[in-house]
Structure formats: C-alpha cells, structure tokens
Amino acid sequence: MRHQIQSDDLRAPEMATAIEKCVHCGFCLAACPTYSLLGEEMDSPRGRIYLMKNVLEERLAAEDAQPYIDRCLGCMACVPACPSGVEYGDLLVSYRALQEAERQRPPLDALARKLVMETLPYPKRFRLAARTGALGKALQPALPAAFAAMLSLLPDKLPPPLPLPAILPAQGERRGVVALLPGCVQAALAPEINYAAAHTLAANGIEVHNPPGAGCCGSILLHIGAEAKARALARDNFTQLPADVDAIITTAAGCGSGINDYELLFKGQDDAERARAFSAKVMDFSAYLAELGLRRSKGFDRERRVAYQDACHLLHAQGIHSEPRALLNQIPNLRLLPIADAGMCCGSAGTYNIDQPVIAAELGRRKVESILALELDLVVSGNIGCIAQLRQQLALLKNPLPVVHIAELLWQAYAN
C-alpha cells in the first residue's frame, strides 16, 4: 500500500492526532492481550502505531506491517490505559479501511473474507450457511485454518427463531419506550437473548418496538475495514428503526461500540448528521436498565455463585463497567464474584476467531482458567461473541458450566 495521510483524506485529522499523541511510554503494554501473549513490541499498541505511521509516510511497505496489524483484536484495552489520550480506535479503524481498499489477499484468504462479509451480517443467509457448515464438520481437519475455524464455531444445531411482536407492551405503569436492535449473528445463534431482553424491559415498564425490517448495524464489517458495506447496513436501520423513542437498545457490545463510531464512518457523507443522531439514541441494554432502575424481581430460590465477564467493547470502548454489576447485585440470591483478569480480552473480538484462531483459542483458554478457579454456578456476559467463545472453550474441557447473557439471567429472575 502506498498511501500517505493527505490533507484531503477525510480521516487525516483523526489519524494524525492519534499518531502525534503517542509518546511511546509503554502504559499500553500491560493492557494489550497480544503483547501479553506474544511478548513482541510490534504486537503492542505503541508498536502498531509506529508501524502504521511508517506505512502512511511511505517509510515501510504495508505487507511488512500487515501481520502485526492483523493480530490486533481491536479490544481497545489500550485506550483507557493511555495517559496521553491516544484515540487508538480512530486510527485502527481508519487505517484498516484505507488498507483494505488496496490490499491484495491470497485467494483462500479472500474467499474466507468474502464468506464472512456475505453471511454474518444477514441472519437468513447465516442460518443457511450454518446448516450447510454443520453437515461439513467431518471435513474440518482437512480444511485451511480460516475455514476450519468457521466450522468449529458453529453449533451442531441452530435454535429455532423466537419472534417478537412488533410492539411488546409495557407491564404496569409505562416508564419509557424503546426500539430493540435485533443484530445479525446473535439473531441466528441465540434468539433467546433478544427475547429475554424485550421481556425484561417490558417487565420493567418499558414498551418495546421490534421493527421487522431492522438488522445488522454494520459494526462487524466496520471493524475489519469494509466501510462501504457497513454504511449500507447502517442506512437500512436509519429508515427501519423509529426515531420517536427514548432509546435504541442493543444487546451486543460490538454493536454499541461500532455505532459509537458512526460519526467517523459517515464523516463527509450526506447523511452524517442523521448517523450522528441515530448513534446518540443507542444504549446498551444494561446501561439503559441501570439508569432506569430495576423493579424488584422474584430472584432465585437458592444462592447462585455468578461471575460477570466484561466484553471488551462494553468495558473499554464504551466505559460500561458498574452498570451490569449493579443490575446483578439487585437480584435476590445472586452472589457476584470478580474474575481475576476481568479487563483482558477473551479472544472473541468479532471475526478474530476466524482470522487468528490460534491466538483466539489461547486467550479463550486463559480466560476460562480464571473463571473455573472461582467454582461458579454460571457465567454472565453482555456479548454474543464472548458467550460463544467461552462456551467453546468450556466444551473443549468437557465442562458443563453455563454461560448466559445478562438479559437471560434477568429474565429468569422475573419469570421464576
């Protein structure tokens, strides 16, 4: 790639500011999962900033930097750790978008990427692909790493859809009105999450709108540099989701993080203001409920030992830490225990399991080790990717420890 930061590049100010702010102090090293695992300077945030700077200034060939940039999870753990306020996410998202426009991938790599982009954001296509993939699991050992990783992530059987009414009425006194963003992969892999979220909101006096035409927010593509496709998906939701609601609720950490980046994604576009207004309406399920305040639930008939696993795109990218814990602490007979390395990524990170399966598996193994040391009854998270990653690693150990979304656990507390 031969691409300097030019004054007419839409992202030039954000990229230049991020690069200039980095003083290479090293505070990011301890927070970075890949540096922790690999111990290589170029696999740290400051190392990657140095690489991106040199590629953009045409001092280094893009292909020499690419393996290190590709190994970045985009977990954003370095951002709150940085004393200089480097907006690493703005730089990484922008760099990947520039790089992908000119990158020449090997044929198998290009095919794997095309399959990801043409299936994951579309629940109907994904369900069809998942059924086909489940039949081909016997071929997994003979397949290239990316294709084998795709198959390993698929369940043997997808759950049936759990349709929601266009409007789910509030129970008791109405306290608010929201629209629920259905998402993409989650809608196919775990429809019970949105079902539980909608009913928990209704139990707390919230009227929930479920527009049938809403879908993927584009985040899964934004984070891998496919910005044109990400914008197209986002624009679909601008027209499908109602504007006259108190909030648009997401139950996936990656969605909330990606939507927060709409201002950057739509910079210079005709609908930039519409994107900004949409982004401002979006709230994570746990943050919205914590702000509203829970109605008392029935809870559980015996004590359950529970750990909350922080999704990186909630904790680091959105700064949501206390809200889900506050919700869980209000449920009778839940005992909340801390995970030792709560801020370290579990290795899921969007498509990372497919792109970097070895690193993803090792990070997942380490996270599960910390979890199992607590002797829990169940694990709770706020992101489908984390849930799938933890379930896969526990299955490899033949450990039946349940992993559920916070919305599912809250709904159980109300429905008991």
C-alpha positions as CSV (number, residue, x, y, z in Angstrom):
1,M,0.0,0.0,0.0
2,R,1.3,3.5,-0.9
3,H,-0.9,5.9,1.0
4,Q,0.3,8.9,2.9
5,I,-2.0,10.9,5.2
6,Q,-3.0,13.6,2.8
7,S,-4.8,16.8,3.8
8,D,-7.8,15.9,1.7
9,D,-8.2,12.5,3.4
10,L,-11.4,12.6,5.4
11,R,-9.7,10.8,8.3
12,A,-6.5,12.8,8.2
13,P,-7.1,14.8,11.4
14,E,-8.1,11.8,13.5
15,M,-5.2,9.6,12.2
16,A,-2.6,12.3,12.5
17,T,-3.8,13.3,16.0
18,A,-3.7,9.7,17.3
19,I,-0.2,9.2,15.9
20,E,1.2,12.5,17.3
21,K,-0.3,11.9,20.7
22,C,1.5,8.6,21.3
23,V,4.7,9.3,23.3
24,H,5.6,5.5,23.4
25,C,5.5,5.5,27.2
26,G,4.6,1.8,27.4
27,F,1.5,2.1,29.6
28,C,-0.5,0.2,27.0
29,L,1.8,-2.9,27.1
30,A,0.3,-4.5,30.2
31,A,-3.2,-3.9,28.9
32,C,-2.7,-5.5,25.5
33,P,-3.7,-9.1,25.1
34,T,-1.4,-9.8,22.1
35,Y,1.6,-8.3,23.8
36,S,0.8,-10.2,26.9
37,L,0.7,-13.4,24.9
38,L,3.4,-12.9,22.3
39,G,5.8,-10.5,24.0
40,E,6.7,-8.7,20.8
41,E,6.9,-4.9,20.6
42,M,5.3,-4.8,17.2
43,D,2.3,-6.7,18.7
44,S,1.6,-3.9,21.1
45,P,-0.4,-0.7,20.6
46,R,2.6,1.6,20.5
47,G,4.4,-0.8,18.2
48,R,1.4,-0.9,15.8
49,I,1.1,2.9,15.9
50,Y,4.8,3.1,14.9
51,L,4.1,0.7,12.0
52,M,1.0,2.4,10.8
53,K,2.9,5.8,10.9
54,N,5.7,4.4,8.8
55,V,3.4,2.8,6.3
56,L,1.4,6.0,5.9
57,E,4.6,8.0,5.5
58,E,5.9,5.5,2.9
59,R,8.9,4.5,5.0
60,L,7.7,0.9,5.3
61,A,5.9,-1.5,2.9
62,A,2.3,-2.3,4.0
63,E,2.9,-6.0,3.7
64,D,5.7,-5.9,6.2
65,A,3.4,-4.3,8.8
66,Q,0.3,-6.2,8.0
67,P,0.8,-9.4,10.1
68,Y,1.1,-7.2,13.3
69,I,-1.9,-5.0,12.4
70,D,-4.0,-8.1,11.6
71,R,-3.2,-9.6,15.0
72,C,-4.7,-6.6,16.8
73,L,-8.0,-7.6,18.4
74,G,-9.3,-4.1,18.4
75,C,-10.3,-4.7,22.0
76,M,-9.5,-1.0,22.9
77,A,-8.0,-2.0,26.3
78,C,-5.1,0.3,25.5
79,V,-7.4,3.4,25.3
80,P,-8.3,3.8,29.0
81,A,-4.7,2.7,29.9
82,C,-3.1,5.5,27.8
83,P,-2.2,8.7,29.8
84,S,-1.8,10.7,26.6
85,G,-5.4,10.1,25.4
86,V,-4.4,8.4,22.2
87,E,-7.6,7.5,20.3
88,Y,-6.2,4.3,19.0
89,G,-9.6,3.1,17.8
90,D,-9.9,6.0,15.4
91,L,-6.5,5.2,13.9
92,L,-7.0,1.5,13.7
93,V,-10.5,1.7,12.0
94,S,-9.3,4.3,9.6
95,Y,-6.1,2.6,8.7
96,R,-7.8,-0.7,8.1
97,A,-10.3,1.0,5.8
98,L,-7.5,2.6,3.8
99,Q,-5.5,-0.6,3.7
100,E,-8.4,-2.8,2.6
101,A,-9.1,-0.6,-0.4
102,E,-5.7,-1.5,-1.8
103,R,-4.8,-4.9,-0.2
104,Q,-4.2,-7.9,-2.4
105,R,-5.2,-11.0,-0.4
106,P,-4.2,-14.6,-1.3
107,P,-7.1,-16.5,-3.0
108,L,-8.2,-18.6,0.0
109,D,-7.9,-15.6,2.4
110,A,-10.0,-13.5,0.0
111,L,-12.6,-16.3,-0.3
112,A,-12.9,-16.7,3.5
113,R,-13.3,-12.9,3.9
114,K,-16.0,-12.8,1.2
115,L,-17.9,-15.6,3.0
116,V,-17.7,-13.7,6.3
117,M,-19.0,-10.4,4.7
118,E,-21.7,-12.1,2.7
119,T,-23.1,-14.3,5.5
120,L,-22.5,-13.0,9.0
121,P,-24.5,-9.7,8.7
122,Y,-27.5,-11.4,7.2
123,P,-29.4,-13.8,9.6
124,K,-31.2,-15.7,6.9
125,R,-28.1,-16.3,4.9
126,F,-26.2,-17.2,8.1
127,R,-28.7,-19.8,9.1
128,L,-28.5,-21.4,5.7
129,A,-24.7,-21.3,5.8
130,A,-24.7,-22.7,9.3
131,R,-26.8,-25.7,8.4
132,T,-24.5,-26.4,5.4
133,G,-21.4,-26.0,7.6
134,A,-22.7,-28.3,10.3
135,L,-23.0,-31.1,7.7
136,G,-19.4,-30.5,6.7
137,K,-17.8,-30.6,10.1
138,A,-16.3,-34.0,9.4
139,L,-14.1,-32.3,6.8
140,Q,-12.8,-29.8,9.4
141,P,-9.3,-31.4,9.9
142,A,-8.6,-31.2,6.2
143,L,-9.6,-27.6,5.7
144,P,-7.4,-24.4,5.7
145,A,-7.3,-22.7,9.1
146,A,-9.8,-20.0,8.5
147,F,-12.4,-22.4,7.1
148,A,-11.8,-24.9,9.9
149,A,-12.2,-22.1,12.4
150,M,-15.6,-21.1,10.9
151,L,-16.9,-24.6,11.2
152,S,-15.6,-25.0,14.8
153,L,-17.7,-22.0,15.9
154,L,-20.9,-23.4,14.5
155,P,-23.3,-25.2,16.9
156,D,-24.4,-28.7,15.8
157,K,-28.0,-27.3,15.6
158,L,-29.3,-23.7,15.5
159,P,-32.1,-22.8,17.9
160,P,-35.5,-22.1,16.3
161,P,-36.4,-18.4,15.9
162,L,-38.2,-16.7,18.7
163,P,-40.3,-14.0,17.0
164,L,-41.3,-10.9,19.0
165,P,-44.4,-8.8,18.3
166,A,-44.0,-5.5,16.5
167,I,-44.8,-3.8,19.8
168,L,-44.4,-5.5,23.2
169,P,-46.5,-3.5,25.7
170,A,-45.1,-2.3,29.0
171,Q,-46.3,-4.1,32.1
172,G,-47.9,-1.9,34.7
173,E,-47.2,1.8,34.6
174,R,-45.3,2.7,31.4
175,R,-41.9,4.2,32.2
176,G,-40.4,4.5,28.7
177,V,-40.5,3.5,25.0
178,V,-37.6,1.9,23.2
179,A,-36.7,0.1,19.9
180,L,-34.7,-3.1,20.1
181,L,-31.9,-3.5,17.6
182,P,-32.0,-7.2,16.6
183,G,-28.4,-7.6,15.3
184,C,-27.2,-10.2,12.9
185,V,-25.3,-13.3,14.1
186,Q,-26.9,-13.2,17.5
187,A,-30.4,-13.3,15.9
188,A,-29.5,-16.6,14.4
189,L,-27.2,-18.1,17.0
190,A,-29.1,-17.0,20.2
191,P,-32.6,-15.5,19.5
192,E,-33.3,-16.1,23.2
193,I,-31.1,-13.1,24.1
194,N,-33.3,-10.5,22.4
195,Y,-36.4,-12.4,23.5
196,A,-35.2,-12.2,27.1
197,A,-34.2,-8.5,26.8
198,A,-37.5,-7.5,25.4
199,H,-39.5,-9.2,28.1
200,T,-37.2,-7.9,30.9
201,L,-37.7,-4.4,29.6
202,A,-41.4,-4.9,29.4
203,A,-41.5,-6.3,33.0
204,N,-39.8,-3.0,34.0
205,G,-42.5,-0.8,32.4
206,I,-40.9,-0.3,29.0
207,E,-42.8,-0.5,25.7
208,V,-40.5,-2.3,23.3
209,H,-40.7,-1.8,19.5
210,N,-39.3,-4.6,17.3
211,P,-39.3,-3.4,13.7
212,P,-39.3,-6.4,11.4
213,G,-37.1,-4.7,8.8
214,A,-34.2,-3.8,11.2
215,G,-31.0,-5.8,11.0
216,C,-27.2,-5.7,11.2
217,C,-25.8,-2.3,12.3
218,G,-22.6,-2.8,10.2
219,S,-20.2,-3.0,13.1
220,I,-18.9,-6.4,12.2
221,L,-17.8,-5.0,8.8
222,L,-16.7,-1.7,10.1
223,H,-14.1,-3.3,12.4
224,I,-12.5,-5.2,9.5
225,G,-12.3,-2.2,7.2
226,A,-15.3,-2.9,4.9
227,E,-16.7,0.5,5.4
228,A,-18.9,0.9,2.2
229,K,-20.9,-2.3,3.2
230,A,-21.0,-1.1,6.8
231,R,-22.5,2.2,5.8
232,A,-25.1,0.5,3.6
233,L,-26.3,-1.7,6.5
234,A,-26.4,1.2,8.9
235,R,-28.5,3.3,6.4
236,D,-31.1,0.4,6.3
237,N,-31.6,0.8,10.0
238,F,-31.9,4.6,9.8
239,T,-35.1,4.0,7.9
240,Q,-36.4,0.9,9.8
241,L,-35.9,2.0,13.4
242,P,-38.3,4.6,14.8
243,A,-36.8,8.0,15.8
244,D,-39.6,8.8,18.3
245,V,-38.4,6.5,21.0
246,D,-36.4,7.2,24.2
247,A,-33.6,4.9,23.1
248,I,-32.5,2.3,20.7
249,I,-31.4,-0.7,22.7
250,T,-28.6,-3.1,21.7
251,T,-27.7,-6.3,23.5
252,A,-24.4,-6.9,21.8
253,A,-21.2,-5.0,22.9
254,G,-19.7,-4.9,19.4
255,C,-22.9,-3.3,18.0
256,G,-22.9,-0.5,20.6
257,S,-19.2,0.1,20.0
258,G,-19.5,0.2,16.2
259,I,-22.5,2.5,16.3
260,N,-20.5,4.9,18.5
261,D,-18.1,5.1,15.6
262,Y,-20.8,6.2,13.1
263,E,-19.6,9.8,13.3
264,L,-16.2,8.6,12.0
265,L,-17.8,6.2,9.5
266,F,-20.1,8.8,8.0
267,K,-17.7,11.7,8.0
268,G,-18.1,13.6,4.8
269,Q,-21.3,11.7,3.8
270,D,-24.6,13.5,3.0
271,D,-26.3,11.7,5.9
272,A,-23.6,12.4,8.5
273,E,-26.0,14.3,10.8
274,R,-28.6,11.5,10.6
275,A,-25.9,9.0,11.5
276,R,-24.9,11.1,14.5
277,A,-28.5,11.4,15.7
278,F,-29.0,7.7,15.4
279,S,-25.8,6.9,17.3
280,A,-26.8,9.3,20.1
281,K,-30.0,7.3,20.6
282,V,-28.3,3.9,21.0
283,M,-27.8,2.5,24.5
284,D,-26.6,-0.9,25.8
285,F,-29.3,-3.0,27.4
286,S,-27.6,-3.0,30.8
287,A,-26.7,0.7,30.8
288,Y,-30.3,1.6,30.0
289,L,-31.8,-0.6,32.7
290,A,-29.3,0.6,35.3
291,E,-30.2,4.2,34.6
292,L,-33.9,3.5,34.7
293,G,-33.7,1.4,37.8
294,L,-34.9,-2.2,38.2
295,R,-38.3,-3.2,39.5
296,R,-38.0,-5.9,42.2
297,S,-37.8,-9.4,40.8
298,K,-38.5,-12.8,42.3
299,G,-34.9,-13.8,42.1
300,F,-33.9,-17.4,42.8
301,D,-34.7,-19.9,45.4
302,R,-31.1,-20.6,46.3
303,E,-27.8,-18.8,46.2
304,R,-26.1,-18.9,42.8
305,R,-22.4,-18.0,42.5
306,V,-22.0,-15.8,39.4
307,A,-19.2,-14.0,37.6
308,Y,-19.7,-11.2,35.1
309,Q,-17.3,-11.4,32.2
310,D,-16.6,-8.0,30.7
311,A,-16.9,-7.7,27.0
312,C,-14.1,-5.5,25.7
313,H,-16.4,-3.4,23.6
314,L,-18.5,-2.6,26.6
315,L,-15.8,-2.1,29.2
316,H,-13.0,-0.4,27.1
317,A,-14.8,1.0,24.1
318,Q,-18.0,2.2,25.9
319,G,-16.8,2.5,29.5
320,I,-19.6,0.3,30.8
321,H,-18.4,-1.5,34.0
322,S,-20.6,-0.8,37.0
323,E,-24.0,-0.9,35.3
324,P,-24.3,-4.7,34.7
325,R,-22.9,-5.4,38.1
326,A,-25.4,-3.1,39.7
327,L,-28.2,-4.9,38.0
328,L,-26.9,-8.4,39.1
329,N,-26.5,-7.2,42.7
330,Q,-30.2,-6.4,42.8
331,I,-31.3,-9.9,42.0
332,P,-32.1,-11.9,45.2
333,N,-29.8,-14.9,45.8
334,L,-27.1,-13.9,43.3
335,R,-23.6,-13.8,44.7
336,L,-21.3,-11.9,42.3
337,L,-17.6,-12.8,42.3
338,P,-14.8,-11.0,40.5
339,I,-12.8,-12.6,37.7
340,A,-9.0,-12.1,38.2
341,D,-8.2,-10.7,34.7
342,A,-11.6,-9.1,34.1
343,G,-10.2,-6.5,31.7
344,M,-8.3,-8.9,29.5
345,C,-9.9,-10.0,26.2
346,C,-11.3,-13.5,25.9
347,G,-10.2,-13.7,22.2
348,S,-13.5,-13.4,20.5
349,A,-13.4,-9.9,19.0
350,G,-15.8,-10.0,16.1
351,T,-14.2,-12.2,13.3
352,Y,-10.9,-12.7,15.2
353,N,-11.7,-16.4,15.9
354,I,-11.7,-16.9,12.1
355,D,-8.8,-14.6,11.3
356,Q,-6.5,-15.6,14.1
357,P,-7.8,-18.9,15.5
358,V,-4.6,-19.9,17.4
359,I,-4.3,-16.6,19.4
360,A,-8.0,-16.5,19.9
361,A,-8.0,-20.0,21.4
362,E,-5.2,-19.3,23.7
363,L,-6.8,-16.1,25.0
364,G,-10.0,-18.0,25.5
365,R,-8.3,-20.8,27.4
366,R,-6.7,-18.3,29.7
367,K,-10.0,-16.6,30.4
368,V,-11.7,-19.9,31.1
369,E,-8.9,-20.8,33.6
370,S,-9.6,-17.7,35.6
371,I,-13.3,-18.4,35.5
372,L,-13.0,-22.0,36.6
373,A,-10.9,-21.0,39.6
374,L,-14.0,-19.4,41.1
375,E,-16.1,-22.5,41.3
376,L,-19.2,-20.8,39.9
377,D,-22.7,-21.8,39.1
378,L,-22.8,-19.8,35.9
379,V,-21.0,-17.1,33.9
380,V,-22.8,-13.9,32.6
381,S,-21.7,-11.7,29.8
382,G,-23.1,-8.9,27.7
383,N,-21.9,-10.0,24.2
384,I,-22.8,-13.0,22.0
385,G,-19.2,-13.3,20.8
386,C,-17.8,-13.7,24.3
387,I,-20.5,-16.1,25.2
388,A,-19.8,-18.3,22.1
389,Q,-16.0,-18.2,22.8
390,L,-16.4,-19.2,26.5
391,R,-18.9,-22.0,25.6
392,Q,-16.5,-23.3,23.0
393,Q,-13.5,-23.4,25.4
394,L,-15.6,-24.9,28.2
395,A,-16.8,-27.6,25.8
396,L,-13.2,-28.5,24.9
397,L,-12.7,-29.1,28.6
398,K,-16.0,-31.1,28.8
399,N,-17.1,-28.6,31.5
400,P,-20.9,-28.0,31.6
401,L,-20.6,-24.6,33.3
402,P,-23.5,-22.5,31.8
403,V,-22.7,-19.2,30.1
404,V,-25.6,-16.8,29.5
405,H,-26.3,-13.2,28.5
406,I,-27.2,-10.8,31.3
407,A,-30.7,-10.3,29.7
408,E,-31.4,-14.1,30.0
409,L,-30.4,-14.2,33.7
410,L,-32.5,-11.1,34.5
411,W,-35.5,-12.6,32.6
412,Q,-35.2,-15.8,34.6
413,A,-35.3,-13.7,37.8
414,Y,-38.6,-12.1,36.7
415,A,-40.1,-15.2,35.1
416,N,-39.4,-17.7,38.0
